[in-house]
Amino acid sequence: MSFDTQILQFISAPGYRPMKQHELAHALHISSKGARAEFRHDLHALEDAGKIVRLRKNRWGLPDTGNQVVGTIRMMAKGGAIFIPDDSSESEIYINDRNTGVALPDDKVSIEIFHSEYAAIQRQRRGQTDLRAEGRVLQVIERSTEQTVGLLKHTPYYSYVVPDAPGFKHDVRIKDTQNIPENHKVLIKLDDWVDPFKPLTGSILEDLGDVSAPGVDVDSLLREAGIEEDFPQEVIDEANRLSGDVTPDKLKGRTDLRDAVTFTIDPETAKDYDDAVSIEPHPKGGWTLGVHIADVSTYVTPGSLIDKEAFRRGNSIYLVDRAVMMLPKELTTKVCSLNPENDHLSHTAEIHLSDEGEMLDFKTYPSVIHSKARLTYTQVQKFIEGKTDHGIPELIIQRLENLWPLVQKVRALRVANGSVEINTPEIEIKLNAQGKVEKMMPRSESKQAYGLVEDCMLLANRAVAEILIKSEKPAIYRVHAEPDEEQWAAMGMELQALGIPVLPQSRDDINQAARLATGTPVEYTANLAILRNFKRAEYSSTQIGHFGLAFDDYTHFTSPIRRYPDLLVHRMLKAVELGQSFPISGDRIEEIAHHCNETEKKADELEKKSTEKKRLDYYNDLLNTAQPKIFTGYIISIKGKGMIVELPDSLQRGMVTFASIKSDWLEANDDMTQVRTKGGKVKYTIGQELEVALAKVDTARGFIDFVLADQVSQPARRERKSRVQPDMKTGRPRERSKHRRRNRR
């Protein structure tokens, strides 16, 4: 028996007044226990379909379609959610926990907008007369995922999984535990959930292992994101059939550069080398810089199994304890990698530079090289610093003696032309055999060596972009839009609060602000204020230039081993060199660009999460020590409830709540740049140095609370863990694992 038609007819009838569930059942003469269960099921099914809605005090009625909006729901840390409309012109809406219905994190939903009476009363008490809009989830249009990862728990009566996903506030009941022990991480499939008054259920798909086992924490992050670390066997088999031997047939149409002095520069831990450089005097004066990139496109052909898998992945992912590669290691470390003392196929960008570092001319062509040496950043940095224990062969030293001064001039010209130069700290984390943090420190060594390679790659990327533009054929580019009006305003407001008298409206203004901040106590916070008001660089089929680098034309060509757009650019470039048409439409290229933008975002998020997980575990262990430890940090932003403080040695962020400061009644100013007493006295401002101690480490929700050091009278106690991640989204600098990546711009 189905009651959905009766329910709709009754609620739609003229004169109907919203009723509670039991009142509706009575009005429809539904009395038996079985019929009431079916009635309740149909009632919630109609709600899930968006045909009826639950109103105030659990009364039921028809939805007000003129007051509905579609968008995505983002669950917040300590309760509630934020609704982000699909229409970017619409404002975000707060949703109370009681109004989220059966929505789960990041679901696409439709909501009804209303005004909360309770919120209005609270705002009136604070002297605010405007009403804050709130939302109520009416319907889940599309689930963000059907799977999730969590911690398995057993009770005498049932078993359940506590999901890892931030904002996932519902435990998942499990019927068949497959005899998996408690405290194992498991991947589960979620069942349909339409009734918020019934438990969410699911089934176990995979046992990931004991939560304390090394690597399980990062395994869980990958599985939660739907990332498979291992390649399908058929892809591996296809890779194994490829050979890196440079046979005569592979040399056809290539320039032979095997006698040229080429060399690679990479991190000590690198296992694949996708770029090499060379430098020689140019016959017409100046210098010939050669940037030689592994010719991956010769081996990974369109439509192959490897190509399809590489596109699906989009890019390699560099985590705190591992790298998840875009291509199988059979290709990345053997066939394609520019290993020293071996012949390898490459694609060369040959750039004519003046003695002053100006790019005079360029050309590209397929080539074959024989790298003479594999250098590390540490070796090159020692050379730059004038040390003699670098171990670099004399043949290469002669080239570096020419290359390093030239690259300094190239960089100086780039900055003079407006390229934004913001120095941000990077953190290096070293783990022990148990996967615990052994050492955590800012990465500062080899900075100039990194810059040397980066500027060589930037030149090659510019040259290739200009060739593609000139061809007037569809292509993919790396673009970076300038900040919008709101971002410029926010940047200026924060810089002014830091005492930097600049209201940026251009790249020159940004560089001026950075110069004024250099060497001052607010340098780091000023750089953050600039960076968090930048747009994100992306891939696009339309060339709009790169704001941050001040390049009119730019693309990614130099890393086809780890970025799919670079592989695509190699194919396009070959077509242009041969005078052929590239068989992909502009619309398809835009689809590829969009896909790779999404995979890049996911990679960045996973890298950040893996670093945060290890770092939080480290501070959680510190919290359990006998004596509280004092840290020096900086206020990097101010929120309604407190100040966000970052520790420069680890880039760990945490909040000092106003409530924890007993000496004063404090509140943030309207611009969220200062903290004032009730009498208006400024007590704290962004950029200010503070001494803090740990108060709380929530490893499940992923946040830390600090207290001011002078508030500590006894060892801070570890508080109970919970599961929801806090909403502390400020534009943080990218943190790097030991798998250093170059040229993300």
N, C-alpha and C positions, 0 to 999 in steps of 0.2 A: 504494500500500500504506500502511495506517495501523497504527501500533503502539500507539495510545493505550489500546485495550482490554487488550492484552497487558501493558502497563506497569502499569495499574491493578490487574489481577488478580494480577500477580506481587508488587507492593508490598503489596497487601492480604492476601496469604496468611499464615496463622498461622506464626510462627517467622521471618518475614522480618527481617533485620537491615539497617539502612541501608547502601546501596552507593553508590560513585561511578559516574559516567556510564559509563566504560569497563567497569566490573564488571557493571553492568546489561546492557550490550550483549552482553557475553560470556555472561552467564547466559541471555539470551534467544536466543542463537545468531545474533546479527546481526553479520555479518562484512564484507559487501561495502561499498565506499565509498558507493554510492548509497543503500543501505539505512541505513547509519549516519547519513547526512545527514538522511534522513527521520525516523529515530529521534530524533535530536537535536532536530529541529523539533517533533515530537510531545511530547517531554519538556518543552520550555519552554512549549508551548501548554497543557499540563496544569498547569504551575506558574502561568501567567498566569490560568488559570481557577480557581486556588485548590484544585485537586483533589489536588495533591502539593506538597511544599515541599522547599527545599534546606536541609539541616541543617548542623551543624558539619563543617568540612573537606570541603565540597562533596559531602556524601552526601545521598541522596534518600530521602524517606519520606512518610508520610501526615501531614496537618496535625493538630495538637491543637486541635480546634474549641473546647474549653473554655478555651483560652488565646489566643483571637483577639479583636481589637478593631478596630472600623471608625472611621476618622476622616480627617483631612487631614494631609498631610506638608508641612512648611515647611523648605526647604533653608537651611542656615546658611552663614555667611560663609566660614569657613576650613576647611570640611569637616564632614561629618555633617549630620544633619537632626533636627528636632523633630516628633514625631507628636502631633497634637492630637485627642483622641477626640471623636466626636460627642456622647457622653454627658458633659456638663459636670462631672459628679461624679467622673469618672475623671481620673487624673493624666496630665500630659504625659510622653511617653517619648522618650528619646534613641535615635537610629538611626545607627549607624556607616555611613560611605560604602560599605563592602563589603556592607552589608545593605539598601541602598536598591533593589536590583534594577533594574527598568525604570521606576521611579517618576520623574516629573518634577515641577518645582515646583508646589505647591498641588494636586496630584492627590488624589482621594479613594481611599484604599487600605485594605486589611485587613492587619494585622500580627500576628505571633506574638511574645509577650513571653517573654523569657528573662533570665538574669543572666550578664553578661560575666565570664569568669574573669580576663581581663586587668585589667578595671576593678576587680574585687575585690582583686587583688594590689596595685594602685596605692593603693587606699583604705586597705588594711591598713598599707601603708608610712607613710601619713599618720596612722595611729592611729585610723582610722574602721572600725568593724566591720560596718556595715550594707552590704548588697549593693545596688548600683544596678541597677534594671531597665533593660533595653534591648529594642529591638524589631527585627524582621526583616520586611521587606515580603513578604507572600505573594502579593498580587494587587492589580492596579490596577483599581479598580471603575469609576472615571470620570475621564477626563482633564480637567484644568482648562481646557485650550485645545487646539485643533488647529493653531493658528498661532503664530508668534513672529517677532520682528524681530532681525536681527543683522548682523554685518559680513562681507561676502563676501571670501574669501581663495582664492588659486589656488596650486597646487603643480604641478610637472611631471607629476604622475600623477593628481591629482584636485582637485576644488574643494570647499570646505566653508564653512559659515557659523558664526561665533562668536556665539551668542545674547547679546542684551543683558540678558535677564531675570535678575534677581538669583537666584543659586542654580542657574542652568541650567548644569550642569557638563559637558555633552556637546556637542561640536561636531556639526554636522548635515551629512552628506555630500550634495552636490548633483550630479546627473547632467547636467542641462541648465542651463548658466549663462546662456543667451540672450545670449551675448556681452557681458554686463555686466562692466565693468572691476572690478578688485580695489579694495577699500576703499570700495565702495558699500554703503550700508545697504539691505537688502532685506527684504521681508515674505515669509515662507515658510510652506508648508503641510507639516505633519509627517506622515510615513507611519506606519502601524502599527508598533509596536516591541514585540516579545515576547521577544526573546533578548538579554540583557545582554552577551553575548559577540560580538554582531554590531553594526556601527555603526548609529547612528540616521541615517535618511535623510529627505529632504524635497524639495520642488519650489518654485521661486520663483514667487510670485504678483505681486509688484510691486517695481519699482526705485524706491527713495525718494531716490536721489541720492548724490553723494559725501559722505563722512562729515564733511568739513571745510566743506561749503557752508552758508551761513547758514540757520538754521531747520530743517535736517535732523535735528538732535538732538531737538528738540521734536516734529517730525513723527513720529520713531521712537517716542517715548513714547506718542503718541496711537494710532498703528497697533498697537503692542504691546498697548494696553488695549482695542483694538477700537472706538476712537472715530473716527467720520467727522466731519471738520470741516465739509465742504460738505453742503448739504441736497440731497435728491433733487430733480430738476427739477420733478416734479409738485407737490411741496410749495411750491417757489418760485413756480410758475405760479399755484397757489391763492392764495398771499399777494399776488401782483401784482394779482389781481382784486379785492382788498379796497381800500376807499377810506376815508380818515380824514376826509373832508368831513362836517361836522356838518349834516346835512339836517334839515328839519322832522320827518320821520318818526322820526329817531333821538332827537329831543328829548322824545318822548312818555314820560310817567312819570318825567321827570327834574327835579330842582331846578336852576334856572338860577343859577349862581354866577359868571357871566362878569364881573359888575361888582365882585366881591369882589377884594381885593388878595391874590392868591395868588402864590407864588414857589417856585422849586426851589433846592436846595443840593446840589451834587454835586462830585466831583473834577474837576480841570481837564481830564482826558483822557476824561471820560464822553461817550458819544455817544447814550445813551438815558436818559430821565428818567422814572422810574416813580412818583415821589412828589412832591407839592407840599404846602406848608403855608400856613396863614393864621392870624391872631390878631386878635380884636376883643373889646371889652368885652361882657360878657353883660348882657342887660336886667335880670336879677335879682341882679347883682353878680358879681364874679369875671370870668372870661374864657371866651370860646369859642375853643377850639383846633380848627382844621379840618385834618385829614390827608386829602389827596385823592390817591387811587391810580388809576393808569391802568386803565381798564376793559377789560382784555384779553379778558375772558370774552364781551364783545359780539362780538368779531371771531373768536376761536378757539372754535368751537362743538364740543360733544361729538361724536365720531365723524368729524370732518373729518380730512383728511390732515395738516393742521398739528397738530391735537390729538394724533393718534396718534404723530407724530414727536416732539412735545414730551414726551409721556409716556415714550417710549422713552429720551429723553435725560435726563429727570428734572430737570435743572437746567443752568444755564450753568456753564462751567468757565473759571476765570481763571488763565492760565499766565503765566510770566515775560515772554513776548514776544507774547502774543495772548490773545484771549478766544474760546472756542468756545461760541456762544450756543445757548440752548434753542429760541429762535424765530428765524425768518429776519430778516435786517436790514431787509427791506422793512416788517416790522411794528415791530421794536424801535426803529428810528430815525425812522420816518415816521408810520405810522398810529397806533400806540399811544403813542409818546413824548410827554410833556407839554412840547413845545417852546414857548418863550415867544412871546407875541404871536400865538397861534393858539388857536382853539376846540378843545377836546379833551374826549372823553367820559371820565368818571372815576367812581369810587365813593368817597363821602365818609364818614369817621368824624368826627362832630361831638361834641366832648367839652367838657363844662362843668367848668372848674377853678375852685377857690376861689383867693383871693388868696394863700393859703398853699401852693398846688400840689396840693390834694387833689382827686381825681376825684369830682365830685358826681353827674354824670349823663352819659349819652351816647346817641347814636342814629346809625344809618347809613342811607344812601339813595343811589341812582344820581344823578349830577349831571353838569353840564357846566361846565368852568372855562376861563378865559382867563388863563394865567400872565403876570404883569406883568414878571417878570425871571428870568433864569437866573444864580444866584450860584454861586461856587465856595467850597470850604472855606477856601481861602487868604483870600479876601475877608472871609468871616464871622469868621475868626480875627483878622484885623487889626482888625475892628470891636470884637471882644471885648476886645482888648488896648488899645483906646483910640487906635489909630492912625487917621489921617485920609486916607491914600492908598489906601483900599480900593475906591473907585469904585462904591459901592453907591448906587442912586438914593435920593433923600430920602424918597420914599413908602415904601420898604422899610425904611429906617433907623428910621422911626417905629415900625414893627412889631417890629423886632429889639430896640429899646429896651424893649419890653414882654415879648417872648418870652424873651429870654435870662435875665433875673432870675427869671421864672416857672419856666423849665425847671430852673434851679439848685435851686429849692425842690422841684420834682417829684423830682429825683434824690436830694436829701437825705431826703425822705420814704421813697423806695424803699430806700435804704440803712438808714434807721432801722427799717424793717420787716423787715430781714434780708437784703436782696439782697447777694450776694457781690460785692465790688469788688476785683478783682485786676488790677493793672497789669502787663501783659506787653509786652516789646519787640516791635516789628515791624520788618522789614527792607525797604528799598526798593532795587531793583536797576535801574540804567539801563544799557541796552545800546547799543553803537555799531552802525554799518551792517553790520558783519560778524558781528553776533550775539554779540560778546564783551562782558564786563563792563567798562563804562566808569566806573561809579561805584556804590559799595555803601555804604549808610549806614543807621543806625537811623531809622525813621520816627517823628518826634516832633512835627513841626509840625501845626498845625490840630487838635490833640487835643480842645480844648474845642468846636470847631465840629462835629467828628464826634459828640461826646457830645450836643450840642444836638439834632441830627437823630435820633440813636438813641433818645433818651428820648421824642421825639414819636412815633416808630414803635412803641415799646413800649406806649405808652398806647393807640394804635389797635389793636394786636394783642390787648391785654387786653380792650378793649371788644368786639371781634368774638367772641372766645372766650366771653365771658359771654353774648352773644346766642345763640350756637350751643348752649351748655349749657342755657340756659333753654328753647330750642325743643324739647329732648328728642328731637331727630332725629339720625340717624347723622351724624357729622362727623369731620374729621381735626384733630388737635391737635399742638402742639409740646410734648413732655414731656421732663423731665430728672429722673431718679431720684437720690436721695441716695446717697452712697458706702455700700458695704457694710461689714461689720465688719472685713474684712481691709484695705480701703482706709483706713478711719479709723485703724486701728492703724499702718499704714505711714506715713500722713501724720504722725501724732504722733511716731513714732520719728525720722523725718527732721527734723522741727522741733526736737525735743529735741537732736539732734546738732548743729544749727545754733545752739544756745544760746537758743532761743525756748521759754520755759517754759509751753507750752500743749499739752494733749492734746485735740485737737478732737473734739467729738461733735455739733456743731451749726453752723449758719451763723454764729451770734454768735461762737462760738469761732474760726471761720476768720477772720472779720473782725478779731477781737482779735489773732490771730497776725500777720495782715497789717499791722496798725497797729504792732505791736511791731517788725516787721522794717523798716518804712518808714524810709529814711534811713540804714540800717546797711549795712555791706559785704555782708551776707547777704540783702539784700532780694530780689534777683533769684532766688537759689537757693531761698529760702523760698517765693516765689510758684510756682516750678516744682514744689516738693514738694507744694504744695496741688493744683495743676492736674493733675498726672499721676496723682493719686489720685481724680480725678473720673470719673464715668461720662460717656458721650457723650450729648448731647441728640439726640432722635430724633423721628420722626413716629409717631403712633399713633391708632387709632380710639377708644382709651380715655383719658380725661382723668385723669392722676394728678398734675398740677401741674408746676411748674418749680422744682426745688430751688435752682438757682443764682440765679434772679431773685426767688425767694420769692413767686411768683404761684400762686394756687390754680388759675386758669384762664388758659391761654395758647395762642395759635396763631400761624401765619404768614399774614398778609394783605397785607403791604405791598410785596411784590416779585413780582407775577405775571408780569413779563417774563422773570424768570430762575429762578423756582422753580415747579415744577408743583403742589406742595401749595397754594401761594398762589392759583393759578388755580382749583383745586378749591374752595377756601374761598370765593372770589368767587361761584362758581356756587351753593354751598350757602347763602350769605348772601342772595342774590337770591331763592332759593326761600323762605327764612324770611320775608323782607320782604313777599313776595307771598302768604304763607299757603299755599304749595304744598308738596307732598312732594318731596323730592329723590330721583330715581330710581336710587339706588345703595344696595345693602345694606351693613350694617356689615362683613360678611366681605369684600366687594369693596374697601371703603375700607381695611381692614387690609392687603389685598394691595397696594394702591397705596402705602400707607405703607411697607411693607417694601421695595418696589421703589425708592422714592425715598430711603430710608435707604441702600440699596446704591449708588445712583448718586451720592449725596452723599459717601459714603466714597471712592468712586473718584475723584471730582473733587478732594477734599482730598489724596489720595495723589498724583495727577498734578501738582497745584500744588506740592506739596512736592518731588517729583522734578525738576520743571523748574527750580525754584530751586536745588536741590542740584547739578544738573548744571552750571549756569552758574557756581556758586560753586566747585565742585571744579576746573573748568577754570581759573578765576582763580588758585586757590592752586597748581595744577600749574605754571602759568606762573611764579609767584613762586619755586617750588622750583628752577627752572632758572636763576635769576639768580645772579650771581657771589657775592654775600654773603648769608648767612642772615639773615632778618628775624626780629626778636623781637616777640612778641605778648603782651599781657596778657589772661589769661582767668581763669575761675572753675571750680573743681571742682563739677560739678553732680550727679555720681553716681560710685559706686565699684563696680567689678566684680572678679571673681576674679583677673583678670590685670593690672588697671591702673585708672587713673582717667580718667573722661570729663571733658574740659575744654571749655568753650564760650567762644568769643571774642565779647564783647558787641557789637562793632562790626558783625559780620556774621552772628552766631548760628551760625557754623560750629563743629561739634563734632569732636573727635578724641580718641584715647586716648593717654595717657602710660603705657606698660607698666611694670610693676615691674622687668622685666628690663633696661630701658634706664637705670635709676637705679643707677649703679655704687657709690654711696657706702654703701648699706645693703641688707640683706636685708629685704624688705618683704612684708607680706601684709595683706589686708583683714580687719577684724573680722567676727564672725558677722552683725551687722546691716547690713553693707556701708555703714557711715557714716564709718568711720575707717580709716586706714592706719597700721600699727604696725610697729616693728622686731621682730626676734626676741626682744629683751629686754622687749617690751611698751610701749616708748615710742611715744606718738602723734606721728607725723611730719606727717600730712596729714588733713584732714577736709573733708566736703562744705561748699561755700560759700567755701573758702579761695581767695585770689587767688594765681595762679602766673604766672610768665613762662616762655613756651614758644617753641620754634622748630619749623618743619616738619621732619619726618623722612621721611615717606612720603606720597605722594598716589596713591591707587589709583582712577583715574577710572572704571574698568570695574566694580569692585565697590562703588564709592561710599563710600569712607571715607578718613580722614586719620589718620596717627599723628603725634603730637607728641613732642618730647623736652624736658626741662627746659632752660632757656636756659643754665644753668651747665654743662650736659653738652656744649655745642656747642664744638668746637675747630676745625672746618673746615666749609665749606659742605656741607650735607646733600645726598646724592645721590638722584636719583629712582630708585626701584626698579621692577622689571619689573611691568607691569600683569597682572592676572588678572581673573577674571570673576565672582567670587562676592561678594555683598553681605554685610557683617558683620551680626551680630545685635546691634544697638545700639538696641533699641526702648525708649526712655524717653519719657515723656509730654512732648513738646516743645510750645512755644507755636506757634500757627498763624502761618506767615509769610505776608505779603501781597505780591502783586505790585503793579505800578503800577495795576492794575485793582482798586481798593479796593472791598471789599464790606462792607456794614453789616449789623448785626443778625443775626449767625449764631447767636445764642443761641436 
